[in-house]
Amino acid sequence: MLAIIGGTGLTQLSSLEVLRREVARTPYGEPSGALTFGRLCEREVVFLARHGYGHTIPPHRVNYRANLWALQDAGAKSIVSVASVGGIRPDCAPGALVVPDQILDYTWGRVGTFFDDIETPVRHIDFTHPYDETIRRAILAAAQAAGEPIIDGGVYATTQGPRLETAAEIDRFERDGADMVGMTGMPEAALARELDVPYAAIAVVANYAAGRRASAAGIRFERVEEVLQDAMTRVRKVLVQLCGQA
Ligand code: HPA
């Protein structure tokens, strides 16, 4: 079963034929909301709204461990995350969809591992390529079949939030190699890897990052909502196609 984690702008999947909702409990506490099981293009999927269905949980307070655990426990064999980002690279313009292939992690204070216990031998995961290449390819193929342009590859910098960045922080991220910036990429991707569940993301560019182009003087929130609404319609099309292909 495919799991979809929806971020800002995607708290539900309109094309999902809902079968049931389930409140999950995990050894790590409660996930962001009930798991929604449904059918998308004949295929069973489970959907979870990362920030809760009322969009009330800020990025640094998301219980990433509970979310990932609950999805795996529900039978998820792969996970597609949808997350909004600010664009740093010039082609990562508002409205663009990107399938990132690398991550930088600037978050702090988040519980970022399931291997947290001091009684069992220490475990390290390989994280050289943080996203699953097979799912990345499947997303790219689905977008192509849906006729929706999508950018293959990019470095996703994860910041702590919930505030947006300063222009100097964005300059620094760019010097580090970042192409886009978001607040939820980590520890989500690492936790999926720890659980051995293949994971990839669709990053949706909501705005130019702080200090860049149209955001030179600041980020205008009114525009962001409009851009996301339109982009999420395209993301839904890609997801439907992705399910149809599998
Ligand atoms: N910065 C961080 N996270 C974001 C942004 C941004 O500019 N836009 C959407 N999510």
Residues whose N, C-alpha, C, O or C-beta is under 5 A from the ligand:
A	BS01	HPA	S84 V85 G86 L164 V181 G182 M183 A206 Y208 A209 A210
